[in-house]
Each structure stands twice: as structure tokens, then as C-alpha cells.
Amino acid sequence: MSAETYRDAWGIPHLRADTPHELARAQGRVTARDRAWQLEVERHRAQGTSASFLGPEALSWDRLARRARLADTARRCFTALEQKDPETAAWVRAYADGVNEGLTETTHPTSTHATSTHPTSTHPAPEFARTGLAPGHWDPWTPLGVWLATHILFAGFPAKLWREHIAAHLGPEAVALFAADGPGTAGSNGWLVSGERTTTGHALIAGDPHRFIEDPGVYQQIHLSCPEFDVVGLAVPGVPGVAHFGHTGTVAWAITNAMADYQDLYRERLRRTGAGVEALGPDGTWHRAARHTETIHVAGEDTVEVEIIETDRGPVIAGGPEGLEDGTPAALSLRYPPRVTADLGFGALLPLLRARRVADVDRALDAWAEPVNVVQAADTEGGLLHRVAGRVPVRPAANGLRPVPAWEPGHEWTGWHTPPRAGLTEGVAVMANQRGPSTPLGVEFAAPHRADRITALLAGRERWSASDMPTIHTDTHLASATPLLHHLATLTTETTATSPTTATSATSATSPTIATPLTPKAAALRDRLLAWDRRMDADSADAAAYAAVRSAVVRRLAAHPALAPAAVAPAYPEVLQPWLALVPRVAYALEHLLRADDLYGIDRAAIVRAALEEIAGRPPAGTWGDTHRLAPWRALPDADPAHGDEPGLSGDHDCVLCTSAVPGLTDRAARGPAARYVWDLADRENSRWVVPHGASGVPGSPHHRDQQPMWLDGELAPVVTDFDRLTKESDD
């Protein structure tokens, strides 16, 4: 194989090879060197075998992965890819071969490919020793399994369970009240500025994907070069090429989550027979369901047997013939496009790398399937693109709102939507998971605050440069604070409200009220918050005070007897429970709940007043960054004792700098910008990027966390594409 590996000052891999297949093999190999532990965790998650070394905490995910048939779907998709697109299938196979070679190197190193300046991982990551896990074998379909496992929850099908739950307990009007960006939803910011609005006359594309912050990071900065193409971008470790964010030198593209609804849940009526399991179909007859059992190994515990059932709609992910674990007579099947079509959209990946113009990107994206994205692209000839890409089924509107009965006709899929397109307004286009071109394809979208703020900031300057973009990335203005601040403004020192003796009770809104002034401390806190600049800066004591009052309001609302019926979630699998928890739902829907004409008779003024008095009595001693700290997900939470206390963060859920806490539960941020980028179409080497940690996934590596100071400060590292400016690491 002819391939060369180079590194820049940040340890980012730059790969050069003679053919795309050799390049894919080199990409797999270098990813295994840098991210061996991460790759193996993702492989096991795709297979539903992660509990075998992570223990019982991973069991709920493994059950879902098995029951949803993720690995089997990936195998089917790869088999279909071999038949329809053998070139891409061979390219994916080359990547998996490279991963296997790299994993062998990390387990049995025979030489070092490191330079003194840019050491890499040629020894097992310490997590392998801790768990006793040995790197396993990657099959050609494994990258497809990793992609599917990474995105199976992106469309948020558990939100349908929430809508059904809240409507059943609080009435159908509650669905709109609690419509908000849910606790499991990932999103992004992205904006395209046309050449007429830039200092160079060429377009700029910038943004930041918001996901759960993982360590190692979910995005891998990489440079892939061969005679057919030369691309820099953000790859997903375990998947070849550059799917979501890339720059070929003459065209660049970026995505956000379209918030489309393309997965359906069906309530199934199942029965056991002597031959197995049958499901009642919409034709009124019973049909044989596929059934078998699988065994899940759990570290430190007994093995667990899982029954796998698949009806004509799809695999059963919860319940069964006997109902849920609490005896509730329910079974839910999941219908999702890759299971139906045996296509994950990998046919788009090579054409994206080969793209030279916007038209090439557009054609490539016609093959895109999963997840459904809003895409922006621009090229050096002035071409611009703003469209939705992905596969969304045509079916009745009820399917998008809640689980629908499998035994009733009228809930079938009847085709595929044509992905919508959009243009620019005043030379810019903004995508931040708000209602936009993908509106016809979705049910719930993110609040418009981030999109509106980015649009306003872009309007504030006639011409923009690449170096200007971090001012947008790091904006901390919190528009969603308005409803709570409005309630605070209505509280005067003479407000009639709940008696101080009952003010700390969550049920105080239903208690008798008397005329009483705010206490001096509460009045001072109110005045301080009304004068606050609404910026969630890490060093702001006012932001900390606002967040404390907000959390107190959320807790009191969630504990109110009027909402109590929704507090107990149904007995669905543990992995789905975050979508069904009341406190996060109240937190993310707080704007709607405070603005509604009536909220089940709850005296919200009394709730806000009691929360204000509570925090005034024990005000936060520090700043927002003291409690709003990074909380990255790690498969082994304490894998690196050197992590210590994670850094404090600016931003909040509805800021452009979207670092999401869960008010009422924790100020710690598990989600945030998983990368930041600026693609400059005037000069690719004027582009910039950064990730939360670093290029290496190995604790102790000099490139494990070296980008974090830049990420925290809103700075970006230069994109280097000139191989003469890089350090050669190895000849493969």
C-alpha cells in the first residue's frame, strides 16, 4: 500500500495516497492508532455487546441495539451496497481493513510511527487494560453499524412516547405546551454568507454541531488527499470519508439536524402460538412475526436473554406478547428507513469527496438517507446551496405525533418526500434547527432564538471575514430569559402573593394568599436580575443568579400537584427514559409554560415569587461557570484521574453558544459544540476549526486535550493543507 501520514501542530492526521481505496485504508489505520478505545466502544455499541466490558449500566442500550436490529440492518445495508455500488462497498471494506491493521498495531506494536514532535498511539489505550478488553475484528459492515448506532435516536422517536404520555395525563393541549427541544435532541448552528457580504467576495460557511460532548470527541479533524480529491473535514471515527462538514478546495458544505420525523412507532397486538409469535395486521388477520432469542453478556453479572421479535412494521423495541415489564399490555415496533430500504446513504460519501462544485454536492446528496439534515454549500464560482437531504416517508400526520395502532389501516408508508430547498435572504442563510425548509417534514423544532440571534448578528455588519466568525460562535445572549424576567418584573414590593410561611412549598400556588411585600433580599435580587444584560458568561454572577432562580421555578412547577400525574413515566426501557422525565421537559418548555394563558390553574406568579425568595435566602456564591461545567460522556467515567474538575463554560441552551444544562436538575453541560468550523471559499488555508478536546483519544497524549483552551476561549486553529508545512510521520 502506498500511503503517507503527516501531522500538523495539533496532531491532526493528514493522509496522502495514490487511490481512494488506499486512502480509506490509511484513514482506518490512523483512526485506530488515535482512537482505538473509542472505535471498539462504538463497534460494541453497534453490535449490542457493550455490557460485556462496561457492565450493567450499558445493558439497556444493548437491549435496544439488539431489539432494534442495528447490526443486522447494517449487514443488510452493506450487502445491498455491494450489489448497487461495488466501488463504495470496496472503499468501506478498505477502511475496515485499515482499522484492523491499526488495532493490531496498538495491541502488538513492532515499531513507532511517531516523531518526537507528534507522538501517536502505538500502545493499547489504558482503558483496554482497565476493562480487560482486547481489540476485536471489524467486518466490512461495521462502519455502517457505527453510523446507524450513532444516529438511531437523532430523529427523536421517543418524543412520540412523551406526547402520548403527557396527553393521556394532562390532556391533548399539553402536547403544544410542552413542545420543545427535548433532552435527547441534538442540534447545530450553521450559517452561509454569500460573497456579496464578505471581505473577499467569496462565500463563508461557519457553524458548530451541538451534540453530547464525548471524550474522545465524536468528530475527528482529518485531511484526505489523493489524485482524485483533496478534502479537509470532520469525520465520524469509525466511518470513512467526510460526511457532514468538508472543504475540497473549490466547494465546501456543512449540515445541521433538520429535525425531520422519519421514524414511526406502532402499537402491536402480539400473541404466542405453538409456532412462535403472531402480530395482528391492518387487514384484521394475524401474521407470523420473526422471532429468536439472543444472549447478552454482562461484566460482573449473569448473562441476560433477550427475545427478538419483528413484525411486518419493524422490530419490537419495547414490550412483547406479555406487555411491558410492569405488566402494562403494550408492545412497540419501530419502523425506520434503513431497515425498510437497506440503504444508509453511504453511496453519497465518495461523490462528496470528489465534488468540485455545488452541483456535485447537490447530486451526491440525492443519495443521502440517514440522518435527515439541512445542508448548506458554496463553491469558488459563486454557487450556493441550501437544501434538505435525507429520506422521510410519506404517511398520515398521526404517525408523526404518537405511536399508532398497527392493527388499524391507514398508517402505512406510501412513498418518500421530495427534500425541500431554500434560498438566501439578504445574502445569508441561517440554520439552527428552527422551522425552515424542513418544516413540512417535522413535528417539533428548536426555538427560534439561536437562528434569530445569528441572523441579527450577521445583519449588524456589512462585510464579514473568516476571522470575524468566532464572535458569532461564542455569543451568549439568552433571549429565552424574557418570560421569566417578565414575571419577575410584575412582582412589586406590594404584590399579593403566597404567605412567606408557605413560600418554600412546591404546593404554595394553591395555598391561601395574603398581601405581603417581597423581602428586601428578594427585591434586591429581582432588581439585579432585571438590570442583567442577559448574557450567560462564565464569569457572570448575575447569570448564576438567574440560573438559580430558573431552576427553582422549574422544580416548583414540576412538583405542582397539577402536573403530578405526568411525573411517573411509563415502564419503557431505561434508555428511553430521558425523553419521559418531567423535570427536563418542564425546563426546556419553560417559556411556553410561563407564557400560556392558563396552566392548569397554577398560580405562576406565586411560583416565581416563591422561587425568588428561595434563592434570595441562599444566593449563589460564585459565577455561572462555577456550576455550569463541562460534563463529557466517557464510556469509563473515571478513566483518567487527571481530568479533575472539568472547566466552567459560558453559554446556555438557547444561546448561540449552546452549552446545555438541565435547569431543575443540574447546571452541568453534557451537550455543546462538538466542533466549530469556518470554511473560507476564497482560500481554504484561511479556514479554521477546533474540537472540545484534541486529535488523540489516548489519555496522556500531548494531543488529547490540547485544543480545549482554544475551544473554551472561542478560538480556532488554522486549517493546514500544504503537505510541505506538515511533519511526516510514517510510510505505510
C-alpha positions in Angstrom: 0.0 0.0 0.0 1.3 3.5 -0.9 0.1 6.0 1.8 1.8 8.7 3.8 0.7 10.1 7.2 1.6 13.6 8.2 0.7 15.6 11.3 0.2 19.3 12.0 1.0 21.2 15.2 -2.2 19.9 16.7 -1.6 16.2 15.9 -4.3 16.2 13.3 -3.8 13.5 10.7 -3.1 14.5 7.1 -3.2 11.4 4.7 -1.9 11.1 1.2 -2.3 8.0 -1.0 -2.4 7.0 -4.7 -6.0 5.9 -4.8 -9.2 6.4 -2.8 -9.1 2.8 -1.6 -5.6 3.2 -0.3 -6.6 6.4 1.3 -9.6 4.8 3.0 -7.4 2.1 4.4 -5.0 4.7 5.7 -7.8 6.6 7.3 -9.0 3.5 9.1 -5.5 2.7 10.2 -4.7 6.2 11.6 -8.1 6.4 13.3 -7.3 3.1 15.1 -3.9 4.5 16.2 -5.5 7.6 17.5 -8.9 6.3 18.7 -8.6 2.6 19.3 -10.7 2.6 22.5 -13.4 4.8 21.0 -13.6 2.6 17.9 -14.1 -0.5 20.0 -16.7 1.1 22.2 -18.6 2.1 19.1 -18.3 -1.3 17.5 -19.7 -3.0 20.6 -22.5 -0.4 20.8 -23.5 -1.2 17.3 -23.5 -4.9 18.0 -25.2 -4.6 21.4 -22.3 -6.1 23.2 -21.0 -3.2 25.2 -22.3 -4.5 28.6 -19.7 -7.4 28.2 -17.0 -5.0 29.3 -18.8 -1.8 30.5 -21.1 -3.7 32.9 -24.8 -3.4 33.7 -25.1 0.3 33.0 -24.7 -0.5 29.3 -27.3 -3.2 29.4 -30.3 -1.0 28.5 -28.5 0.3 25.3 -27.5 -3.3 24.3 -31.1 -4.4 24.6 -32.3 -1.6 22.4 -29.5 -2.2 19.9 -30.4 -5.9 19.7 -34.1 -5.5 19.6 -33.9 -2.7 17.0 -31.7 -5.0 14.9 -29.0 -2.4 14.4 -26.2 -4.9 13.5 -28.5 -6.9 11.2 -29.6 -3.7 9.5 -26.0 -2.7 8.9 -25.3 -6.1 7.4 -28.3 -5.8 5.1 -27.3 -2.3 4.0 -23.7 -3.4 3.2 -24.9 -6.4 1.2 -27.2 -4.0 -0.8 -24.3 -1.6 -1.2 -22.1 -4.3 -2.7 -24.8 -5.0 -5.2 -25.7 -1.4 -6.2 -22.4 0.4 -5.7 -19.5 -2.1 -5.5 -16.9 0.7 -5.7 -18.2 2.3 -2.5 -18.5 -1.1 -0.8 -14.9 -1.9 -1.6 -13.9 1.6 -0.3 -15.7 0.9 3.0 -14.1 -2.5 3.2 -10.7 -0.9 2.7 -11.4 1.4 5.7 -12.4 -1.6 7.9 -9.2 -3.4 6.8 -7.2 -0.3 7.9 -8.9 -0.2 11.2 -8.0 -3.9 11.8 -4.4 -3.1 10.9 -4.3 -0.1 13.2 -5.8 -2.1 16.1 -3.2 -4.8 15.7 -0.5 -2.1 15.9 -1.9 -0.7 19.1 -2.0 -4.2 20.7 1.2 -5.5 19.3 3.4 -2.6 18.4 6.6 -3.5 16.5 7.8 0.0 15.7 6.9 3.5 16.5 5.5 5.7 13.8 5.8 8.8 16.0 8.2 11.7 15.7 9.5 13.5 18.7 7.1 16.3 17.9 4.0 14.4 17.1 3.8 11.2 19.2 0.9 8.9 18.3 -0.7 5.9 20.0 1.2 2.7 19.2 0.3 1.1 22.5 -3.0 -0.1 23.9 -5.1 2.7 25.3 -5.3 2.4 29.1 -9.0 1.6 29.0 -8.3 -1.7 27.5 -6.2 -2.7 30.5 -8.8 -1.5 32.9 -11.6 -3.5 31.3 -9.6 -6.5 30.2 -11.0 -5.8 26.7 -8.9 -6.8 23.6 -9.5 -5.0 20.3 -11.7 -7.1 18.2 -12.3 -7.6 14.4 -14.0 -5.0 12.2 -16.2 -6.5 9.5 -16.9 -4.5 6.3 -20.3 -3.7 7.6 -19.1 -2.4 10.9 -18.7 1.3 9.8 -22.4 1.2 8.7 -23.3 -0.2 12.1 -21.4 2.6 13.9 -23.2 5.2 11.7 -26.6 3.7 12.5 -26.0 3.4 16.2 -24.7 7.0 16.4 -27.9 8.3 14.7 -30.7 5.9 15.6 -32.0 8.4 18.3 -31.4 11.5 16.2 -35.0 11.7 14.9 -36.2 11.5 18.5 -38.8 8.8 18.1 -39.1 8.6 21.9 -40.7 12.0 21.8 -43.8 10.3 20.5 -43.9 8.3 23.7 -43.7 11.6 25.6 -46.5 13.2 23.6 -48.7 10.2 24.3 -47.8 10.2 28.0 -48.4 13.9 28.5 -51.7 14.0 26.5 -53.0 11.0 28.5 -52.4 12.6 31.8 -52.8 16.3 31.2 -55.0 16.4 28.1 -54.2 16.9 24.4 -53.5 20.6 24.8 -50.4 19.7 26.9 -48.6 18.5 23.7 -48.3 22.0 22.4 -47.4 23.4 25.8 -44.5 21.0 26.2 -43.4 21.2 22.6 -39.7 22.0 22.8 -36.2 20.8 22.1 -36.2 17.6 24.2 -33.5 16.3 26.4 -32.2 13.8 23.9 -32.3 16.1 20.8 -29.0 17.1 19.2 -28.8 20.2 17.1 -26.4 22.6 15.4 -25.8 26.1 14.3 -24.8 26.9 10.8 -24.7 30.0 8.6 -23.8 30.7 5.0 -22.6 34.2 4.0 -22.5 34.8 0.2 -19.6 36.6 -1.5 -21.6 39.9 -1.7 -21.4 40.0 2.1 -17.8 39.0 2.7 -14.5 40.9 2.6 -13.1 38.6 -0.1 -16.0 38.4 -2.5 -16.2 34.6 -1.8 -18.6 32.8 0.4 -18.1 31.7 4.0 -19.7 28.8 5.8 -19.5 28.6 9.5 -21.1 26.9 12.4 -20.9 24.3 15.2 -22.7 20.9 15.6 -24.3 20.5 19.0 -24.1 17.0 20.3 -23.4 15.2 23.5 -19.8 16.1 24.3 -17.9 12.8 24.3 -14.3 12.1 25.3 -12.8 11.2 22.9 -14.7 13.6 20.7 -17.4 12.5 18.2 -15.7 14.4 15.4 -12.2 13.8 14.0 -10.4 16.5 12.2 -8.8 15.0 9.1 -7.2 15.7 5.7 -7.6 13.2 2.9 -5.6 13.6 -0.3 -5.2 11.5 -3.4 -5.1 12.3 -7.2 -8.9 12.3 -7.3 -9.6 14.7 -4.5 -8.1 16.6 -1.6 -10.5 17.2 1.3 -10.4 18.5 4.8 -13.2 18.0 7.2 -14.8 16.5 10.3 -15.1 12.7 10.1 -17.0 10.4 12.4 -14.5 8.0 13.9 -15.4 4.5 12.6 -16.8 5.8 9.3 -14.7 6.5 6.1 -14.6 9.8 4.3 -16.0 13.2 5.5 -19.8 13.2 5.6 -21.1 16.2 7.4 -18.5 19.0 7.2 -16.0 19.2 4.4 -14.0 21.5 2.1 -12.5 20.2 -1.1 -10.8 23.5 -2.0 -13.4 24.5 -4.6 -16.6 23.6 -2.7 -17.5 23.3 0.9 -20.5 22.0 2.8 -22.0 21.8 6.3 -25.1 20.4 7.9 -27.5 20.8 10.9 -30.2 18.4 12.1 -33.3 19.0 10.0 -35.5 18.0 13.0 -37.4 15.8 10.5 -39.7 13.0 11.6 -38.8 9.8 9.7 -39.2 7.0 12.3 -42.6 5.6 13.4 -43.7 3.7 16.4 -46.5 1.2 16.1 -48.5 -0.3 18.9 -48.6 -4.0 18.3 -51.0 -6.7 19.3 -49.0 -9.9 19.7 -49.9 -13.4 20.7 -47.9 -16.5 21.3 -48.8 -19.7 19.3 -47.3 -23.1 19.2 -45.2 -22.0 16.3 -43.9 -18.7 17.8 -45.4 -15.2 17.8 -48.1 -13.6 15.7 -49.0 -9.9 15.2 -52.4 -8.5 14.3 -52.2 -6.7 11.0 -54.2 -3.9 9.5 -56.1 -6.4 7.4 -57.6 -7.9 10.5 -55.7 -11.1 10.4 -52.8 -12.5 12.4 -49.4 -12.7 10.7 -46.4 -14.7 11.7 -43.6 -12.5 13.3 -40.0 -13.3 13.1 -38.7 -14.4 16.5 -35.5 -15.6 18.1 -33.5 -15.1 21.3 -30.1 -13.7 21.9 -27.8 -13.7 24.9 -26.2 -10.5 26.3 -23.1 -11.0 28.4 -22.8 -8.5 31.3 -19.5 -7.9 33.0 -19.7 -9.0 36.6 -23.3 -10.3 36.3 -25.2 -13.2 34.9 -26.0 -13.3 31.2 -29.3 -11.9 30.0 -31.5 -13.4 27.4 -33.4 -11.1 25.1 -36.3 -12.0 22.9 -36.1 -10.5 19.4 -39.4 -10.1 17.6 -40.0 -8.4 14.2 -43.4 -7.7 12.7 -44.3 -6.5 9.2 -43.9 -3.0 10.6 -40.5 -3.5 12.1 -38.6 -4.8 15.1 -40.3 -4.7 18.5 -38.2 -2.4 20.8 -40.3 -2.5 23.9 -42.8 -4.9 25.4 -43.9 -8.1 23.8 -46.8 -10.5 23.9 -46.9 -10.2 27.7 -46.6 -6.4 27.7 -44.1 -4.1 29.4 -42.0 -5.0 32.4 -44.7 -3.6 34.8 -47.4 -5.7 33.1 -48.8 -2.9 31.0 -50.3 -4.6 27.9 -48.1 -2.9 25.3 -45.6 -3.7 22.6 -43.9 -1.2 20.4 -42.3 -1.8 17.0 -40.0 0.7 15.3 -40.1 1.4 11.6 -37.1 3.3 10.3 -35.9 3.9 6.7 -32.6 1.9 6.6 -34.5 -1.2 7.9 -37.1 -0.8 5.2 -34.8 0.2 2.3 -31.5 -1.5 3.2 -29.8 1.8 2.4 -27.9 4.1 4.8 -26.9 6.6 2.2 -23.3 5.6 2.0 -23.5 6.0 -1.7 -23.2 9.7 -1.2 -19.8 9.6 0.6 -17.4 9.2 -2.3 -19.2 11.6 -4.6 -19.0 14.2 -1.8 -15.2 13.8 -1.6 -15.0 14.1 -5.4 -17.2 17.2 -5.5 -15.8 20.3 -7.3 -18.9 22.5 -7.5 -22.2 23.0 -5.6 -24.0 21.0 -8.3 -21.8 18.0 -7.4 -22.7 18.2 -3.8 -26.3 18.5 -4.7 -26.2 15.4 -6.8 -24.3 13.5 -4.1 -26.9 14.4 -1.5 -29.7 12.9 -3.6 -28.4 9.6 -2.3 -28.4 10.7 1.3 -30.6 8.8 3.7 -29.8 8.9 7.4 -29.9 11.2 9.4 -32.0 13.9 7.6 -30.1 17.2 7.5 -30.3 20.7 6.3 -27.3 21.3 4.1 -25.5 24.5 3.1 -22.8 24.5 0.4 -20.9 27.1 -1.6 -18.2 27.0 -4.3 -15.5 29.2 -5.6 -17.5 30.1 -8.7 -20.3 31.7 -6.6 -22.6 28.7 -6.5 -24.8 28.4 -3.4 -26.9 25.6 -2.0 -29.4 25.4 0.9 -31.5 22.2 0.9 -32.7 19.3 3.0 -31.1 15.9 2.4 -32.4 12.5 3.6 -35.2 10.1 3.4 -38.6 10.9 5.0 -41.6 8.6 4.4 -45.0 9.8 3.3 -47.6 8.7 5.7 -50.5 10.1 7.8 -49.8 13.0 10.1 -50.8 10.9 13.2 -47.8 8.7 12.7 -45.6 11.7 13.5 -47.3 12.6 16.7 -47.6 9.4 18.7 -47.5 5.6 18.4 -50.2 4.4 16.1 -52.1 1.1 16.1 -50.6 -1.5 13.8 -53.9 -3.4 13.6 -55.7 -0.4 12.1 -55.4 0.5 8.4 -54.3 4.0 7.3 -50.9 4.1 9.0 -48.8 2.6 6.1 -45.8 4.3 4.4 -46.8 5.2 0.8 -43.6 6.8 -0.6 -40.9 9.4 0.1 -41.0 13.1 0.4 -39.0 15.2 -2.1 -36.4 17.0 0.1 -37.2 20.8 0.2 -34.9 23.5 -0.9 -34.5 27.2 0.1 -32.6 30.3 -0.8 -30.8 33.1 0.9 -32.2 36.3 2.4 -30.0 39.4 2.0 -27.0 37.3 1.2 -27.2 34.9 4.2 -28.9 31.7 5.2 -29.1 30.5 8.8 -29.9 27.0 10.1 -30.2 26.3 13.8 -32.8 23.5 14.0 -35.6 26.1 13.8 -38.6 25.9 11.5 -37.3 26.5 8.0 -37.0 24.4 4.8 -37.6 21.2 6.7 -40.8 22.4 8.4 -43.1 20.1 6.2 -41.1 17.1 7.3 -41.1 17.6 11.1 -43.3 18.0 14.2 -41.2 19.8 16.8 -38.3 22.2 16.1 -35.9 24.1 18.3 -37.0 27.5 19.5 -36.0 30.3 17.0 -33.7 32.1 19.4 -30.4 30.8 18.1 -31.4 31.4 14.5 -32.8 34.8 15.2 -29.7 35.9 17.1 -27.3 34.7 14.4 -29.4 36.5 11.7 -29.4 39.7 13.8 -25.6 39.5 14.3 -25.0 38.9 10.6 -27.1 41.9 9.8 -25.0 44.1 12.1 -22.1 44.1 9.7 -22.0 44.8 6.0 -18.9 42.6 5.3 -17.7 39.5 7.1 -14.3 37.7 7.1 -13.3 34.3 8.4 -11.6 35.8 11.4 -14.9 37.5 12.4 -16.9 34.3 12.8 -15.9 33.4 16.4 -17.8 36.4 17.6 -20.9 34.6 16.4 -19.9 31.2 17.6 -19.4 32.5 21.2 -22.4 34.8 21.6 -24.1 34.2 25.0 -27.2 36.4 24.8 -30.2 34.4 26.2 -33.4 35.6 24.6 -35.4 32.8 26.2 -35.0 34.6 29.6 -37.7 37.1 28.7 -40.8 35.3 30.1 -39.2 34.6 33.5 -37.9 38.2 33.7 -41.3 39.5 32.8 -42.8 37.6 35.7 -40.1 39.0 38.0 -40.9 42.5 36.7 -44.6 42.1 37.8 -43.5 41.3 41.3 -43.5 44.6 43.3 -42.9 45.1 47.0 -46.7 45.3 47.4 -47.6 42.2 45.3 -50.3 39.9 46.7 -48.7 36.5 46.9 -48.2 33.4 48.9 -47.5 33.7 52.6 -43.8 33.5 53.5 -44.6 30.6 55.8 -45.7 28.6 52.8 -43.4 30.2 50.1 -40.9 27.3 50.2 -43.5 24.7 49.5 -43.9 23.4 46.0 -47.7 23.5 46.5 -47.7 27.1 47.6 -49.5 28.2 44.4 -52.7 26.6 45.8 -52.3 27.9 49.3 -54.3 30.8 50.6 -52.6 34.1 49.7 -52.2 37.3 51.7 -50.9 40.7 50.8 -47.2 40.8 51.7 -44.2 42.6 50.3 -41.2 41.0 48.8 -38.5 40.7 51.4 -35.6 43.2 51.0 -33.3 40.4 49.8 -35.8 39.2 47.2 -36.5 42.7 46.0 -32.8 43.4 45.6 -32.3 40.1 43.7 -35.3 41.0 41.4 -33.8 44.4 40.7 -30.4 42.9 40.0 -31.9 40.4 37.5 -34.0 43.0 35.7 -30.8 45.0 35.2 -28.8 42.0 34.0 -27.5 42.1 30.4 -29.0 38.6 29.7 -25.6 37.2 28.8 -24.7 33.7 30.2 -21.0 34.4 30.6 -18.9 32.0 32.7 -17.6 34.9 34.8 -21.1 36.4 35.4 -22.5 36.3 38.9 -25.8 37.6 37.6 -26.1 34.7 35.1 -25.6 32.4 38.0 -28.3 34.1 40.0 -30.7 33.9 37.0 -30.0 30.2 36.5 -30.6 29.5 40.2 -34.0 31.2 40.1 -34.9 29.5 36.9 -34.0 26.1 38.3 -36.1 26.8 41.4 -39.1 27.8 39.2 -38.7 24.6 37.2 -38.5 22.4 40.3 -41.6 24.0 41.8 -43.6 23.8 38.6 -42.7 20.1 38.1 -43.6 19.4 41.7 -47.0 21.1 41.5 -50.0 18.7 42.0 -51.5 19.8 38.7 -48.6 18.3 36.9 -48.1 15.3 39.2 -50.0 12.8 37.0 -47.2 13.2 34.4 -44.4 12.8 36.9 -44.4 9.0 36.8 -43.1 7.8 33.4 -44.4 4.5 31.8 -42.2 1.5 32.1 -40.4 1.8 28.8 -36.8 0.7 28.5 -34.3 2.7 30.6 -32.5 4.1 27.6 -35.7 5.9 26.5 -36.5 7.3 30.0 -34.7 10.7 29.5 -37.4 11.6 27.0 -40.1 10.8 29.5 -38.8 12.6 32.6 -41.0 15.6 33.7 -38.3 17.9 35.1 -36.3 18.2 31.9 -39.5 18.6 29.9 -40.6 21.5 32.2 -37.1 23.0 31.9 -37.0 23.1 28.1 -40.6 24.2 27.8 -40.4 26.8 30.5 -41.0 29.7 28.0 -44.3 28.1 26.8 -45.4 27.3 30.4 -44.8 30.8 31.7 -46.5 32.4 28.7 -49.6 30.2 28.4 -52.9 31.9 29.0 -53.6 29.3 31.6 -51.5 26.4 33.0 -54.0 24.1 34.7 -54.9 26.7 37.2 -51.3 27.0 38.5 -50.5 30.4 40.0 -47.3 31.0 38.2 -46.8 34.4 39.9 -46.7 32.7 43.2 -44.3 30.0 41.9 -41.9 32.7 40.6 -42.2 34.7 43.8 -41.5 31.7 46.0 -38.5 30.7 43.8 -37.2 34.3 44.0 -37.5 34.3 47.8 -35.8 30.8 48.0 -32.8 31.9 46.1 -32.6 35.3 47.8 -32.3 33.4 51.0 -29.3 31.4 49.8 -27.9 33.3 46.8 -25.2 31.5 44.7 -21.8 32.4 46.0 -20.0 32.3 42.7 -20.4 32.7 38.9 -22.2 30.8 36.2 -19.0 29.0 35.3 -18.6 27.7 38.8 -21.6 25.4 38.4 -22.0 25.3 34.6 -19.2 22.9 34.0 -18.4 20.6 31.1 -19.7 17.0 31.7 -18.4 14.9 28.8 -19.6 11.4 28.3 -17.0 8.7 28.7 -17.6 5.0 28.4 -15.4 4.7 31.6 -16.3 7.8 33.6 -13.1 7.8 35.7 -10.8 6.5 33.1 -8.4 9.4 33.5 -7.9 10.7 37.1 -6.0 13.7 35.6 -9.3 15.1 34.3 -10.1 16.5 37.7 -12.9 19.1 37.7 -14.0 19.9 34.2 -13.8 23.6 33.1 -16.6 26.1 33.6 -18.5 27.2 30.5 -20.2 30.2 29.1 -23.5 29.8 27.2 -26.8 28.1 27.7 -29.4 26.0 25.9 -30.9 28.8 23.8 -27.7 30.8 23.3 -25.8 30.6 20.1 -23.1 29.3 22.3 -25.3 26.4 23.1 -23.9 24.6 26.2 -27.0 22.8 27.5 -27.7 22.3 31.2 -30.9 20.8 32.5 -32.5 23.5 34.7 -34.0 22.0 37.8 -31.6 19.0 37.7 -28.1 20.2 37.1 -26.1 23.2 35.8 -23.5 20.8 34.3 -23.5 20.7 30.5 -23.4 17.4 28.7 -24.1 18.9 25.3 -22.5 21.7 23.5 -20.4 22.5 20.4 -18.8 19.2 19.4 -16.7 21.2 16.9 -16.5 24.6 15.4 -15.5 25.4 11.8 -15.2 28.2 9.3 -14.9 27.2 5.6 -13.4 30.0 3.5 -14.1 29.7 -0.2 -11.6 32.4 -1.0 -8.7 30.5 0.4 -9.1 27.1 2.1 -6.0 27.7 4.2 -7.8 30.7 5.7 -10.4 28.2 7.1 -10.4 27.4 10.8 -11.6 24.7 13.1 -11.5 23.4 16.7 -12.8 20.4 18.8 -13.5 20.3 22.5 -10.5 18.1 23.4 -7.9 17.1 20.8 -7.0 14.9 17.9 -5.9 12.0 20.1 -8.2 9.8 22.1 -5.4 8.4 24.3 -5.2 9.9 27.8 -1.8 11.3 28.4 -1.1 12.1 24.7 0.0 15.6 24.1 -2.8 15.9 21.7 -5.5 14.5 23.9 -6.7 17.9 25.3 -4.5 20.5 23.7 -7.4 22.1 21.8 -9.6 22.6 24.8 -8.1 26.0 25.8 -8.9 27.3 22.3 -12.4 25.7 22.4 -13.1 27.3 25.8 -11.9 30.8 24.6 -13.7 30.7 21.3 -10.5 30.5 19.3 -9.9 28.4 16.2 -6.9 26.5 14.9 -5.7 27.1 11.3 -6.6 24.5 8.7 -3.3 23.5 7.1 -3.4 21.7 3.7 0.1 22.2 2.4 2.0 19.0 3.0 5.3 20.9 2.9 4.2 22.6 6.1 3.5 19.3 7.9 5.6 16.7 9.7 5.8 13.3 8.0 5.0 10.5 10.5 5.3 7.2 8.6 5.4 5.3 5.4 2.7 2.7 5.5 
